[in-house]
Amino acid sequence: MNDIQTPTLEVDEARAPLTGLDRCDSCGAQAYVRATMSSGTLLFCAHHAAKHREALEPVATVWHDETAKLHER
Ligand SMILES: [Zn+2]
């Protein structure tokens, strides 16, 4: 008997904190937003996240936004 479904790792990964190694797919700057979609994952800096958010957020399964970090200090 082993009917317990393992939690989907994808969701955990979609919400994992971004690091300085994560780079914007548009310009290569440090990424502060991860858009996870059924077709894949895109990383954006704050600038490109703002630029693409309107188009991508409605189709993203997870819109992980850490741009608040930019204002912490
Ligand atoms: Zn960028």
N, CA, C, O and the ligand as a Tripos MOL2 file, in Angstrom:
@<TRIPOS>MOLECULE
protein
  293   291    74     0     0
PROTEIN
NO_CHARGES

@<TRIPOS>ATOM
      1 N           0.8380   -1.2030    0.0000 N.3       1 MET1
      2 CA          0.0000    0.0000    0.0000 C.3       1 MET1
      3 C           0.8730    1.2530    0.0000 C.2       1 MET1
      4 O           1.5250    1.5750    0.9940 O.2       1 MET1
      5 N           0.8720    1.9090   -1.0680 N.am      2 ASN2
      6 CA          1.6580    3.1450   -1.1210 C.3       2 ASN2
      7 C           0.9530    4.1330   -2.0300 C.2       2 ASN2
      8 O           1.4500    4.4980   -3.0950 O.2       2 ASN2
      9 N          -0.2030    4.5490   -1.5830 N.am      3 ASP3
     10 CA         -1.0140    5.4360   -2.4150 C.3       3 ASP3
     11 C          -0.7660    6.9100   -2.1260 C.2       3 ASP3
     12 O          -1.3810    7.7870   -2.7330 O.2       3 ASP3
     13 N           0.1420    7.1700   -1.1910 N.am      4 ILE4
     14 CA          0.4000    8.5750   -0.8520 C.3       4 ILE4
     15 C           1.1180    9.2540   -2.0180 C.2       4 ILE4
     16 O           2.1760    8.8040   -2.4570 O.2       4 ILE4
     17 N           0.5410   10.3120   -2.4970 N.am      5 GLN5
     18 CA          1.1710   11.0270   -3.5980 C.3       5 GLN5
     19 C           2.2490   11.9640   -3.0620 C.2       5 GLN5
     20 O           2.0360   12.7130   -2.1090 O.2       5 GLN5
     21 N           3.3930   11.8970   -3.6960 N.am      6 THR6
     22 CA          4.4400   12.8260   -3.2920 C.3       6 THR6
     23 C           4.0550   14.2290   -3.7270 C.2       6 THR6
     24 O           3.5650   14.4170   -4.8400 O.2       6 THR6
     25 N           4.2670   15.2050   -2.8760 N.am      7 PRO7
     26 CA          3.9450   16.5920   -3.2580 C.3       7 PRO7
     27 C           4.7370   16.9900   -4.4990 C.2       7 PRO7
     28 O           5.8820   16.5730   -4.6740 O.2       7 PRO7
     29 N           4.1370   17.7770   -5.3350 N.am      8 THR8
     30 CA          4.8390   18.1740   -6.5550 C.3       8 THR8
     31 C           6.0030   19.0900   -6.2160 C.2       8 THR8
     32 O           5.8310   20.1810   -5.6720 O.2       8 THR8
     33 N           7.1800   18.6160   -6.5510 N.am      9 LEU9
     34 CA          8.3790   19.4070   -6.3060 C.3       9 LEU9
     35 C           8.3500   20.7140   -7.0850 C.2       9 LEU9
     36 O           8.9320   21.7170   -6.6730 O.2       9 LEU9
     37 N           7.6690   20.6790   -8.2030 N.am     10 GLU10
     38 CA          7.6760   21.8640   -9.0680 C.3      10 GLU10
     39 C           7.1550   23.0900   -8.3270 C.2      10 GLU10
     40 O           7.6720   24.1940   -8.4980 O.2      10 GLU10
     41 N           6.1410   22.8910   -7.5140 N.am     11 VAL11
     42 CA          5.5760   24.0360   -6.7990 C.3      11 VAL11
     43 C           6.5880   24.5710   -5.7930 C.2      11 VAL11
     44 O           6.7630   25.7810   -5.6520 O.2      11 VAL11
     45 N           7.2610   23.6320   -5.0860 N.am     12 ASP12
     46 CA          8.2820   24.0760   -4.1410 C.3      12 ASP12
     47 C           9.3700   24.8640   -4.8450 C.2      12 ASP12
     48 O           9.8050   25.9130   -4.3700 O.2      12 ASP12
     49 N           9.7970   24.3510   -5.9690 N.am     13 GLU13
     50 CA         10.8610   25.0330   -6.7050 C.3      13 GLU13
     51 C          10.3830   26.3750   -7.2310 C.2      13 GLU13
     52 O          11.1500   27.3350   -7.3080 O.2      13 GLU13
     53 N           9.1190   26.4310   -7.5890 N.am     14 ALA14
     54 CA          8.5800   27.6800   -8.1250 C.3      14 ALA14
     55 C           8.5430   28.7670   -7.0590 C.2      14 ALA14
     56 O           8.5440   29.9590   -7.3690 O.2      14 ALA14
     57 N           8.5090   28.3340   -5.7800 N.am     15 ARG15
     58 CA          8.4310   29.3120   -4.6940 C.3      15 ARG15
     59 C           9.7330   29.4400   -3.9350 C.2      15 ARG15
     60 O           9.8100   30.1870   -2.9600 O.2      15 ARG15
     61 N          10.7560   28.7250   -4.3640 N.am     16 ALA16
     62 CA         12.0410   28.8040   -3.6800 C.3      16 ALA16
     63 C          12.6360   30.1950   -3.8540 C.2      16 ALA16
     64 O          12.4350   30.8360   -4.8850 O.2      16 ALA16
     65 N          13.3680   30.6610   -2.8480 N.am     17 PRO17
     66 CA         13.9600   31.9930   -2.9590 C.3      17 PRO17
     67 C          14.9390   32.0880   -4.1230 C.2      17 PRO17
     68 O          15.6480   31.1300   -4.4330 O.2      17 PRO17
     69 N          14.9680   33.2190   -4.7440 N.am     18 LEU18
     70 CA         15.9360   33.4530   -5.8100 C.3      18 LEU18
     71 C          17.2840   33.7970   -5.1860 C.2      18 LEU18
     72 O          17.3540   34.3180   -4.0730 O.2      18 LEU18
     73 N          18.3340   33.5020   -5.9100 N.am     19 THR19
     74 CA         19.6730   33.8220   -5.4150 C.3      19 THR19
     75 C          20.3710   34.7470   -6.4000 C.2      19 THR19
     76 O          19.8560   35.0340   -7.4810 O.2      19 THR19
     77 N          21.5420   35.2030   -6.0090 N.am     20 GLY20
     78 CA         22.3180   36.0670   -6.8930 C.3      20 GLY20
     79 C          22.7820   35.3540   -8.1540 C.2      20 GLY20
     80 O          23.2510   35.9810   -9.1040 O.2      20 GLY20
     81 N          22.6390   34.0160   -8.1460 N.am     21 LEU21
     82 CA         23.0330   33.2710   -9.3410 C.3      21 LEU21
     83 C          21.9230   33.2290  -10.3790 C.2      21 LEU21
     84 O          22.1470   32.8580  -11.5310 O.2      21 LEU21
     85 N          20.7130   33.6180   -9.9550 N.am     22 ASP22
     86 CA         19.5890   33.6420  -10.9000 C.3      22 ASP22
     87 C          19.6420   34.9270  -11.7030 C.2      22 ASP22
     88 O          19.7030   36.0250  -11.1500 O.2      22 ASP22
     89 N          19.6160   34.7720  -13.0030 N.am     23 ARG23
     90 CA         19.8160   35.9240  -13.8940 C.3      23 ARG23
     91 C          18.6010   36.1480  -14.7800 C.2      23 ARG23
     92 O          17.9340   35.2000  -15.1970 O.2      23 ARG23
     93 N          18.3260   37.4090  -15.0590 N.am     24 CYS24
     94 CA         17.2310   37.7900  -15.9410 C.3      24 CYS24
     95 C          17.4260   37.1630  -17.3180 C.2      24 CYS24
     96 O          18.5110   37.2530  -17.8920 O.2      24 CYS24
     97 N          16.3910   36.5350  -17.8450 N.am     25 ASP25
     98 CA         16.4820   35.9150  -19.1650 C.3      25 ASP25
     99 C          16.5440   36.9520  -20.2820 C.2      25 ASP25
    100 O          16.9050   36.6260  -21.4130 O.2      25 ASP25
    101 N          16.1980   38.1820  -19.9750 N.am     26 SER26
    102 CA         16.2000   39.2200  -21.0100 C.3      26 SER26
    103 C          17.5150   39.9820  -21.0730 C.2      26 SER26
    104 O          17.9860   40.3160  -22.1600 O.2      26 SER26
    105 N          18.1170   40.2630  -19.9050 N.am     27 CYS27
    106 CA         19.2890   41.1420  -19.9310 C.3      27 CYS27
    107 C          20.4630   40.6240  -19.1080 C.2      27 CYS27
    108 O          21.5550   41.1880  -19.1870 O.2      27 CYS27
    109 N          20.2680   39.5550  -18.3110 N.am     28 GLY28
    110 CA         21.3790   38.9950  -17.5640 C.3      28 GLY28
    111 C          21.6420   39.6560  -16.2280 C.2      28 GLY28
    112 O          22.5790   39.2750  -15.5260 O.2      28 GLY28
    113 N          20.8280   40.6450  -15.8610 N.am     29 ALA29
    114 CA         20.9560   41.2430  -14.5320 C.3      29 ALA29
    115 C          20.4340   40.2600  -13.4850 C.2      29 ALA29
    116 O          19.8080   39.2550  -13.8230 O.2      29 ALA29
    117 N          20.6950   40.5570  -12.2120 N.am     30 GLN30
    118 CA         20.1920   39.6590  -11.1820 C.3      30 GLN30
    119 C          18.6750   39.5810  -11.2360 C.2      30 GLN30
    120 O          17.9910   40.5960  -11.3680 O.2      30 GLN30
    121 N          18.1570   38.3540  -11.1330 N.am     31 ALA31
    122 CA         16.7180   38.1410  -11.2470 C.3      31 ALA31
    123 C          16.0390   38.3170   -9.9030 C.2      31 ALA31
    124 O          16.5350   37.8460   -8.8790 O.2      31 ALA31
    125 N          14.9060   38.9930   -9.9110 N.am     32 TYR32
    126 CA         14.1080   39.1550   -8.7040 C.3      32 TYR32
    127 C          12.7030   38.6010   -8.8670 C.2      32 TYR32
    128 O          11.9140   38.6190   -7.9220 O.2      32 TYR32
    129 N          12.3850   38.1060  -10.0600 N.am     33 VAL33
    130 CA         11.0650   37.5440  -10.3020 C.3      33 VAL33
    131 C          11.2200   36.2420  -11.0770 C.2      33 VAL33
    132 O          11.9990   36.1550  -12.0270 O.2      33 VAL33
    133 N          10.4630   35.2320  -10.6530 N.am     34 ARG34
    134 CA         10.4280   33.9770  -11.3990 C.3      34 ARG34
    135 C           8.9930   33.7320  -11.8390 C.2      34 ARG34
    136 O           8.0890   33.6430  -11.0080 O.2      34 ARG34
    137 N           8.7880   33.6250  -13.1290 N.am     35 ALA35
    138 CA          7.4750   33.3070  -13.6700 C.3      35 ALA35
    139 C           7.4780   31.8380  -14.0790 C.2      35 ALA35
    140 O           8.1660   31.4390  -15.0180 O.2      35 ALA35
    141 N           6.7000   31.0460  -13.3590 N.am     36 THR36
    142 CA          6.6140   29.6260  -13.6730 C.3      36 THR36
    143 C           5.3310   29.3900  -14.4630 C.2      36 THR36
    144 O           4.2360   29.7310  -14.0170 O.2      36 THR36
    145 N           5.4920   28.8030  -15.6390 N.am     37 MET37
    146 CA          4.3480   28.5330  -16.5040 C.3      37 MET37
    147 C           4.3660   27.0750  -16.9010 C.2      37 MET37
    148 O           5.3650   26.3850  -16.6990 O.2      37 MET37
    149 N           3.2760   26.6030  -17.4610 N.am     38 SER38
    150 CA          3.2110   25.2030  -17.8780 C.3      38 SER38
    151 C           4.2860   24.9070  -18.9110 C.2      38 SER38
    152 O           4.7380   23.7690  -19.0350 O.2      38 SER38
    153 N           4.6940   25.9220  -19.6450 N.am     39 SER39
    154 CA          5.6780   25.7200  -20.7110 C.3      39 SER39
    155 C           7.1110   25.8610  -20.2210 C.2      39 SER39
    156 O           8.0510   25.5620  -20.9570 O.2      39 SER39
    157 N           7.2860   26.3170  -18.9750 N.am     40 GLY40
    158 CA          8.6480   26.4820  -18.4810 C.3      40 GLY40
    159 C           8.7420   27.6360  -17.5100 C.2      40 GLY40
    160 O           7.7340   28.1550  -17.0310 O.2      40 GLY40
    161 N           9.9710   28.0290  -17.2280 N.am     41 THR41
    162 CA         10.2130   29.0610  -16.2260 C.3      41 THR41
    163 C          11.0070   30.2000  -16.8400 C.2      41 THR41
    164 O          11.9440   29.9740  -17.6050 O.2      41 THR41
    165 N          10.6310   31.4170  -16.5030 N.am     42 LEU42
    166 CA         11.3790   32.5870  -16.9410 C.3      42 LEU42
    167 C          11.8050   33.3820  -15.7220 C.2      42 LEU42
    168 O          11.0620   33.5020  -14.7480 O.2      42 LEU42
    169 N          13.0110   33.9240  -15.7910 N.am     43 LEU43
    170 CA         13.5220   34.7820  -14.7180 C.3      43 LEU43
    171 C          13.6370   36.2020  -15.2460 C.2      43 LEU43
    172 O          14.0210   36.4290  -16.3930 O.2      43 LEU43
    173 N          13.2960   37.1500  -14.3840 N.am     44 PHE44
    174 CA         13.3570   38.5500  -14.7990 C.3      44 PHE44
    175 C          13.9670   39.4140  -13.7100 C.2      44 PHE44
    176 O          13.7760   39.1600  -12.5210 O.2      44 PHE44
    177 N          14.6950   40.4300  -14.1210 N.am     45 CYS45
    178 CA         15.0850   41.4810  -13.2000 C.3      45 CYS45
    179 C          13.8420   42.3340  -12.9270 C.2      45 CYS45
    180 O          12.8030   42.1470  -13.5610 O.2      45 CYS45
    181 N          13.9560   43.2590  -11.9930 N.am     46 ALA46
    182 CA         12.7910   44.0760  -11.6440 C.3      46 ALA46
    183 C          12.2700   44.8390  -12.8620 C.2      46 ALA46
    184 O          11.0630   44.9690  -13.0610 O.2      46 ALA46
    185 N          13.2110   45.3420  -13.6770 N.am     47 HIS47
    186 CA         12.8250   46.1200  -14.8440 C.3      47 HIS47
    187 C          12.0200   45.2820  -15.8390 C.2      47 HIS47
    188 O          10.9520   45.6970  -16.2910 O.2      47 HIS47
    189 N          12.5410   44.1010  -16.1750 N.am     48 HIS48
    190 CA         11.8400   43.2880  -17.1640 C.3      48 HIS48
    191 C          10.5990   42.6140  -16.5880 C.2      48 HIS48
    192 O           9.6560   42.3180  -17.3210 O.2      48 HIS48
    193 N          10.5970   42.3700  -15.2780 N.am     49 ALA49
    194 CA          9.3880   41.8290  -14.6580 C.3      49 ALA49
    195 C           8.2360   42.8140  -14.8150 C.2      49 ALA49
    196 O           7.1130   42.4320  -15.1460 O.2      49 ALA49
    197 N           8.5350   44.0880  -14.5730 N.am     50 ALA50
    198 CA          7.5000   45.1090  -14.7090 C.3      50 ALA50
    199 C           7.0320   45.2000  -16.1660 C.2      50 ALA50
    200 O           5.8570   45.4310  -16.4500 O.2      50 ALA50
    201 N           7.9890   45.0100  -17.0750 N.am     51 LYS51
    202 CA          7.6700   45.1350  -18.4920 C.3      51 LYS51
    203 C           6.7820   43.9810  -18.9750 C.2      51 LYS51
    204 O           5.8830   44.1840  -19.7910 O.2      51 LYS51
    205 N           7.0420   42.7660  -18.4640 N.am     52 HIS52
    206 CA          6.3440   41.5830  -18.9810 C.3      52 HIS52
    207 C           5.2040   41.1120  -18.0940 C.2      52 HIS52
    208 O           4.4440   40.2200  -18.4700 O.2      52 HIS52
    209 N           5.0880   41.7080  -16.9200 N.am     53 ARG53
    210 CA          4.1320   41.1790  -15.9470 C.3      53 ARG53
    211 C           2.7000   41.1590  -16.4820 C.2      53 ARG53
    212 O           1.9780   40.1770  -16.3080 O.2      53 ARG53
    213 N           2.3100   42.2150  -17.1110 N.am     54 GLU54
    214 CA          0.9200   42.3040  -17.5680 C.3      54 GLU54
    215 C           0.5660   41.1590  -18.5070 C.2      54 GLU54
    216 O          -0.5490   40.6380  -18.4780 O.2      54 GLU54
    217 N           1.5370   40.7710  -19.3470 N.am     55 ALA55
    218 CA          1.2860   39.7100  -20.3280 C.3      55 ALA55
    219 C           1.4400   38.3210  -19.7220 C.2      55 ALA55
    220 O           0.7000   37.3980  -20.0640 O.2      55 ALA55
    221 N           2.4120   38.1780  -18.8160 N.am     56 LEU56
    222 CA          2.7610   36.8350  -18.3510 C.3      56 LEU56
    223 C           2.0650   36.4150  -17.0650 C.2      56 LEU56
    224 O           1.7890   35.2300  -16.8780 O.2      56 LEU56
    225 N           1.7770   37.3480  -16.1870 N.am     57 GLU57
    226 CA          1.2190   36.9360  -14.8990 C.3      57 GLU57
    227 C          -0.0900   36.1580  -15.0420 C.2      57 GLU57
    228 O          -0.3010   35.1970  -14.3010 O.2      57 GLU57
    229 N          -0.9770   36.5360  -15.9680 N.am     58 PRO58
    230 CA         -2.2280   35.7810  -16.0850 C.3      58 PRO58
    231 C          -2.0270   34.3290  -16.5280 C.2      58 PRO58
    232 O          -2.8710   33.4800  -16.2390 O.2      58 PRO58
    233 N          -0.9350   34.0330  -17.2170 N.am     59 VAL59
    234 CA         -0.7230   32.6670  -17.6940 C.3      59 VAL59
    235 C           0.2670   31.9110  -16.8180 C.2      59 VAL59
    236 O           0.4700   30.7120  -17.0090 O.2      59 VAL59
    237 N           0.8820   32.5960  -15.8630 N.am     60 ALA60
    238 CA          1.8490   31.9380  -14.9860 C.3      60 ALA60
    239 C           1.1240   31.1750  -13.8830 C.2      60 ALA60
    240 O           0.1380   31.6540  -13.3230 O.2      60 ALA60
    241 N           1.6320   29.9750  -13.5810 N.am     61 THR61
    242 CA          1.0570   29.2190  -12.4620 C.3      61 THR61
    243 C           1.5560   29.7870  -11.1480 C.2      61 THR61
    244 O           0.8330   29.8000  -10.1520 O.2      61 THR61
    245 N           2.8110   30.2620  -11.1500 N.am     62 VAL62
    246 CA          3.3490   30.9390   -9.9710 C.3      62 VAL62
    247 C           4.1040   32.1780  -10.4240 C.2      62 VAL62
    248 O           4.9940   32.0990  -11.2710 O.2      62 VAL62
    249 N           3.7480   33.3100   -9.8610 N.am     63 TRP63
    250 CA          4.4890   34.5520  -10.1210 C.3      63 TRP63
    251 C           5.2230   34.8960   -8.8280 C.2      63 TRP63
    252 O           4.6640   35.4940   -7.9100 O.2      63 TRP63
    253 N           6.4900   34.4990   -8.7890 N.am     64 HIS64
    254 CA          7.2670   34.6430   -7.5610 C.3      64 HIS64
    255 C           8.0410   35.9540   -7.6400 C.2      64 HIS64
    256 O           8.9630   36.0970   -8.4430 O.2      64 HIS64
    257 N           7.6560   36.9000   -6.8030 N.am     65 ASP65
    258 CA          8.1620   38.2640   -6.9230 C.3      65 ASP65
    259 C           8.9670   38.6380   -5.6800 C.2      65 ASP65
    260 O           8.4200   38.7080   -4.5800 O.2      65 ASP65
    261 N          10.2360   38.8720   -5.8550 N.am     66 GLU66
    262 CA         11.0860   39.2930   -4.7300 C.3      66 GLU66
    263 C          11.5950   40.7210   -4.9240 C.2      66 GLU66
    264 O          12.6130   41.1020   -4.3460 O.2      66 GLU66
    265 N          10.9110   41.4870   -5.7130 N.am     67 THR67
    266 CA         11.3810   42.8510   -5.9760 C.3      67 THR67
    267 C          11.3590   43.6930   -4.7020 C.2      67 THR67
    268 O          12.0380   44.7170   -4.6260 O.2      67 THR67
    269 N          10.5770   43.2680   -3.6940 N.am     68 ALA68
    270 CA         10.5560   44.0060   -2.4270 C.3      68 ALA68
    271 C          11.9450   44.0400   -1.8000 C.2      68 ALA68
    272 O          12.2840   44.9650   -1.0630 O.2      68 ALA68
    273 N          12.7470   43.0110   -2.1050 N.am     69 LYS69
    274 CA         14.1080   42.9670   -1.5780 C.3      69 LYS69
    275 C          14.9290   44.1840   -2.0040 C.2      69 LYS69
    276 O          15.8350   44.6190   -1.2940 O.2      69 LYS69
    277 N          14.5990   44.7120   -3.1560 N.am     70 LEU70
    278 CA         15.3450   45.8430   -3.6780 C.3      70 LEU70
    279 C          15.1880   47.0640   -2.7920 C.2      70 LEU70
    280 O          16.0360   47.9560   -2.7970 O.2      70 LEU70
    281 N          14.1160   47.1020   -2.0420 N.am     71 HIS71
    282 CA         13.8040   48.2930   -1.2530 C.3      71 HIS71
    283 C          14.1330   48.1070    0.2260 C.2      71 HIS71
    284 O          13.8300   48.9670    1.0530 O.2      71 HIS71
    285 N          14.7610   46.9690    0.5520 N.am     72 GLU72
    286 CA         14.9640   46.6660    1.9720 C.3      72 GLU72
    287 C          16.0310   47.5370    2.6190 C.2      72 GLU72
    288 O          15.9840   47.8070    3.8190 O.2      72 GLU72
    289 N          16.9690   47.9640    1.8290 N.am     73 ARG73
    290 CA         18.0130   48.7820    2.4710 C.3      73 ARG73
    291 C          18.0360   50.1930    1.9430 C.2      73 ARG73
    292 O          18.8540   51.0020    2.3810 O.2      73 ARG73
    293 ZN         16.2790   42.2440  -17.2940 Zn       74 ZN74
@<TRIPOS>BOND
     1     1     2 1
     2     2     3 1
     3     3     4 2
     4     3     5 am
     5     5     6 1
     6     6     7 1
     7     7     8 2
     8     7     9 am
     9     9    10 1
    10    10    11 1
    11    11    12 2
    12    11    13 am
    13    13    14 1
    14    14    15 1
    15    15    16 2
    16    15    17 am
    17    17    18 1
    18    18    19 1
    19    19    20 2
    20    19    21 am
    21    21    22 1
    22    22    23 1
    23    23    24 2
    24    23    25 am
    25    25    26 1
    26    26    27 1
    27    27    28 2
    28    27    29 am
    29    29    30 1
    30    30    31 1
    31    31    32 2
    32    31    33 am
    33    33    34 1
    34    34    35 1
    35    35    36 2
    36    35    37 am
    37    37    38 1
    38    38    39 1
    39    39    40 2
    40    39    41 am
    41    41    42 1
    42    42    43 1
    43    43    44 2
    44    43    45 am
    45    45    46 1
    46    46    47 1
    47    47    48 2
    48    47    49 am
    49    49    50 1
    50    50    51 1
    51    51    52 2
    52    51    53 am
    53    53    54 1
    54    54    55 1
    55    55    56 2
    56    55    57 am
    57    57    58 1
    58    58    59 1
    59    59    60 2
    60    59    61 am
    61    61    62 1
    62    62    63 1
    63    63    64 2
    64    63    65 am
    65    65    66 1
    66    66    67 1
    67    67    68 2
    68    67    69 am
    69    69    70 1
    70    70    71 1
    71    71    72 2
    72    71    73 am
    73    73    74 1
    74    74    75 1
    75    75    76 2
    76    75    77 am
    77    77    78 1
    78    78    79 1
    79    79    80 2
    80    79    81 am
    81    81    82 1
    82    82    83 1
    83    83    84 2
    84    83    85 am
    85    85    86 1
    86    86    87 1
    87    87    88 2
    88    87    89 am
    89    89    90 1
    90    90    91 1
    91    91    92 2
    92    91    93 am
    93    93    94 1
    94    94    95 1
    95    95    96 2
    96    95    97 am
    97    97    98 1
    98    98    99 1
    99    99   100 2
   100    99   101 am
   101   101   102 1
   102   102   103 1
   103   103   104 2
   104   103   105 am
   105   105   106 1
   106   106   107 1
   107   107   108 2
   108   107   109 am
   109   109   110 1
   110   110   111 1
   111   111   112 2
   112   111   113 am
   113   113   114 1
   114   114   115 1
   115   115   116 2
   116   115   117 am
   117   117   118 1
   118   118   119 1
   119   119   120 2
   120   119   121 am
   121   121   122 1
   122   122   123 1
   123   123   124 2
   124   123   125 am
   125   125   126 1
   126   126   127 1
   127   127   128 2
   128   127   129 am
   129   129   130 1
   130   130   131 1
   131   131   132 2
   132   131   133 am
   133   133   134 1
   134   134   135 1
   135   135   136 2
   136   135   137 am
   137   137   138 1
   138   138   139 1
   139   139   140 2
   140   139   141 am
   141   141   142 1
   142   142   143 1
   143   143   144 2
   144   143   145 am
   145   145   146 1
   146   146   147 1
   147   147   148 2
   148   147   149 am
   149   149   150 1
   150   150   151 1
   151   151   152 2
   152   151   153 am
   153   153   154 1
   154   154   155 1
   155   155   156 2
   156   155   157 am
   157   157   158 1
   158   158   159 1
   159   159   160 2
   160   159   161 am
   161   161   162 1
   162   162   163 1
   163   163   164 2
   164   163   165 am
   165   165   166 1
   166   166   167 1
   167   167   168 2
   168   167   169 am
   169   169   170 1
   170   170   171 1
   171   171   172 2
   172   171   173 am
   173   173   174 1
   174   174   175 1
   175   175   176 2
   176   175   177 am
   177   177   178 1
   178   178   179 1
   179   179   180 2
   180   179   181 am
   181   181   182 1
   182   182   183 1
   183   183   184 2
   184   183   185 am
   185   185   186 1
   186   186   187 1
   187   187   188 2
   188   187   189 am
   189   189   190 1
   190   190   191 1
   191   191   192 2
   192   191   193 am
   193   193   194 1
   194   194   195 1
   195   195   196 2
   196   195   197 am
   197   197   198 1
   198   198   199 1
   199   199   200 2
   200   199   201 am
   201   201   202 1
   202   202   203 1
   203   203   204 2
   204   203   205 am
   205   205   206 1
   206   206   207 1
   207   207   208 2
   208   207   209 am
   209   209   210 1
   210   210   211 1
   211   211   212 2
   212   211   213 am
   213   213   214 1
   214   214   215 1
   215   215   216 2
   216   215   217 am
   217   217   218 1
   218   218   219 1
   219   219   220 2
   220   219   221 am
   221   221   222 1
   222   222   223 1
   223   223   224 2
   224   223   225 am
   225   225   226 1
   226   226   227 1
   227   227   228 2
   228   227   229 am
   229   229   230 1
   230   230   231 1
   231   231   232 2
   232   231   233 am
   233   233   234 1
   234   234   235 1
   235   235   236 2
   236   235   237 am
   237   237   238 1
   238   238   239 1
   239   239   240 2
   240   239   241 am
   241   241   242 1
   242   242   243 1
   243   243   244 2
   244   243   245 am
   245   245   246 1
   246   246   247 1
   247   247   248 2
   248   247   249 am
   249   249   250 1
   250   250   251 1
   251   251   252 2
   252   251   253 am
   253   253   254 1
   254   254   255 1
   255   255   256 2
   256   255   257 am
   257   257   258 1
   258   258   259 1
   259   259   260 2
   260   259   261 am
   261   261   262 1
   262   262   263 1
   263   263   264 2
   264   263   265 am
   265   265   266 1
   266   266   267 1
   267   267   268 2
   268   267   269 am
   269   269   270 1
   270   270   271 1
   271   271   272 2
   272   271   273 am
   273   273   274 1
   274   274   275 1
   275   275   276 2
   276   275   277 am
   277   277   278 1
   278   278   279 1
   279   279   280 2
   280   279   281 am
   281   281   282 1
   282   282   283 1
   283   283   284 2
   284   283   285 am
   285   285   286 1
   286   286   287 1
   287   287   288 2
   288   287   289 am
   289   289   290 1
   290   290   291 1
   291   291   292 2
@<TRIPOS>SUBSTRUCTURE
     1 MET1         2 RESIDUE 1 A MET
     2 ASN2         6 RESIDUE 1 A ASN
     3 ASP3        10 RESIDUE 1 A ASP
     4 ILE4        14 RESIDUE 1 A ILE
     5 GLN5        18 RESIDUE 1 A GLN
     6 THR6        22 RESIDUE 1 A THR
     7 PRO7        26 RESIDUE 1 A PRO
     8 THR8        30 RESIDUE 1 A THR
     9 LEU9        34 RESIDUE 1 A LEU
    10 GLU10       38 RESIDUE 1 A GLU
    11 VAL11       42 RESIDUE 1 A VAL
    12 ASP12       46 RESIDUE 1 A ASP
    13 GLU13       50 RESIDUE 1 A GLU
    14 ALA14       54 RESIDUE 1 A ALA
    15 ARG15       58 RESIDUE 1 A ARG
    16 ALA16       62 RESIDUE 1 A ALA
    17 PRO17       66 RESIDUE 1 A PRO
    18 LEU18       70 RESIDUE 1 A LEU
    19 THR19       74 RESIDUE 1 A THR
    20 GLY20       78 RESIDUE 1 A GLY
    21 LEU21       82 RESIDUE 1 A LEU
    22 ASP22       86 RESIDUE 1 A ASP
    23 ARG23       90 RESIDUE 1 A ARG
    24 CYS24       94 RESIDUE 1 A CYS
    25 ASP25       98 RESIDUE 1 A ASP
    26 SER26      102 RESIDUE 1 A SER
    27 CYS27      106 RESIDUE 1 A CYS
    28 GLY28      110 RESIDUE 1 A GLY
    29 ALA29      114 RESIDUE 1 A ALA
    30 GLN30      118 RESIDUE 1 A GLN
    31 ALA31      122 RESIDUE 1 A ALA
    32 TYR32      126 RESIDUE 1 A TYR
    33 VAL33      130 RESIDUE 1 A VAL
    34 ARG34      134 RESIDUE 1 A ARG
    35 ALA35      138 RESIDUE 1 A ALA
    36 THR36      142 RESIDUE 1 A THR
    37 MET37      146 RESIDUE 1 A MET
    38 SER38      150 RESIDUE 1 A SER
    39 SER39      154 RESIDUE 1 A SER
    40 GLY40      158 RESIDUE 1 A GLY
    41 THR41      162 RESIDUE 1 A THR
    42 LEU42      166 RESIDUE 1 A LEU
    43 LEU43      170 RESIDUE 1 A LEU
    44 PHE44      174 RESIDUE 1 A PHE
    45 CYS45      178 RESIDUE 1 A CYS
    46 ALA46      182 RESIDUE 1 A ALA
    47 HIS47      186 RESIDUE 1 A HIS
    48 HIS48      190 RESIDUE 1 A HIS
    49 ALA49      194 RESIDUE 1 A ALA
    50 ALA50      198 RESIDUE 1 A ALA
    51 LYS51      202 RESIDUE 1 A LYS
    52 HIS52      206 RESIDUE 1 A HIS
    53 ARG53      210 RESIDUE 1 A ARG
    54 GLU54      214 RESIDUE 1 A GLU
    55 ALA55      218 RESIDUE 1 A ALA
    56 LEU56      222 RESIDUE 1 A LEU
    57 GLU57      226 RESIDUE 1 A GLU
    58 PRO58      230 RESIDUE 1 A PRO
    59 VAL59      234 RESIDUE 1 A VAL
    60 ALA60      238 RESIDUE 1 A ALA
    61 THR61      242 RESIDUE 1 A THR
    62 VAL62      246 RESIDUE 1 A VAL
    63 TRP63      250 RESIDUE 1 A TRP
    64 HIS64      254 RESIDUE 1 A HIS
    65 ASP65      258 RESIDUE 1 A ASP
    66 GLU66      262 RESIDUE 1 A GLU
    67 THR67      266 RESIDUE 1 A THR
    68 ALA68      270 RESIDUE 1 A ALA
    69 LYS69      274 RESIDUE 1 A LYS
    70 LEU70      278 RESIDUE 1 A LEU
    71 HIS71      282 RESIDUE 1 A HIS
    72 GLU72      286 RESIDUE 1 A GLU
    73 ARG73      290 RESIDUE 1 A ARG
    74 ZN74       293 GROUP 0 **** ****
